[in-house]
Amino acid sequence: MQREIITQIINDWDPIGLLDSGAPIDEYDLEIEEILLNMNTGTDDIELANIIYKSFKDKMGLSLNKLACLKYAMEISGAIQLSQ
């Protein structure tokens, strides 16, 4: 369930506009996998934002806006909590 939630939110965000440019829907799968591998049940929003930031930096060499990462980390956390 977490994978689906994270995938939906990251794809809706499309942080670097690849999906809007016609990239395949699985374009962010490596970053999503990295996020899943590094988060756990005790991960708070700030930690999750850092995981998102680091995942995109490590996998794509991009520095995302940290406040945007926090915004989407909070969205992910809220959606995961609602799904439980």
VENQUI-V578186 format. One record per residue. N is the residue number from 0. RES is the residue in one small letter. D_CENTER is the distance of its C-alpha to the mean C-alpha in Angstrom with 1 decimal. Layout:
# VENQUI-V578186
n={N:N}
res={RES:RES}
d_center={D_CENTER:D_CENTER}
This chain:
# VENQUI-V578186
n={0:1:2:3:4:5:6:7:8:9:10:11:12:13:14:15:16:17:18:19:20:21:22:23:24:25:26:27:28:29:30:31:32:33:34:35:36:37:38:39:40:41:42:43:44:45:46:47:48:49:50:51:52:53:54:55:56:57:58:59:60:61:62:63:64:65:66:67:68:69:70:71:72:73:74:75:76:77:78:79:80:81:82:83}
res={m:q:r:e:i:i:t:q:i:i:n:d:w:d:p:i:g:l:l:d:s:g:a:p:i:d:e:y:d:l:e:i:e:e:i:l:l:n:m:n:t:g:t:d:d:i:e:l:a:n:i:i:y:k:s:f:k:d:k:m:g:l:s:l:n:k:l:a:c:l:k:y:a:m:e:i:s:g:a:i:q:l:s:q}
d_center={14.2:10.9:9.8:11.1:9.4:5.8:7.2:9.1:7.0:4.9:8.5:10.2:8.7:9.6:9.0:12.0:14.0:14.4:14.4:16.8:18.9:19.4:17.1:16.7:14.2:13.0:12.3:8.6:9.7:10.4:7.1:5.8:9.2:9.0:6.4:8.8:11.7:11.3:10.7:13.9:15.7:16.7:13.4:13.8:11.6:12.6:12.0:8.4:8.1:10.0:8.1:5.1:8.3:10.2:8.2:8.6:12.0:13.2:12.4:13.2:15.1:13.5:13.4:11.0:12.6:12.0:12.9:10.4:7.7:9.9:10.4:7.0:7.0:10.4:9.8:7.7:10.6:13.2:12.5:12.6:15.7:17.3:17.0:18.9}
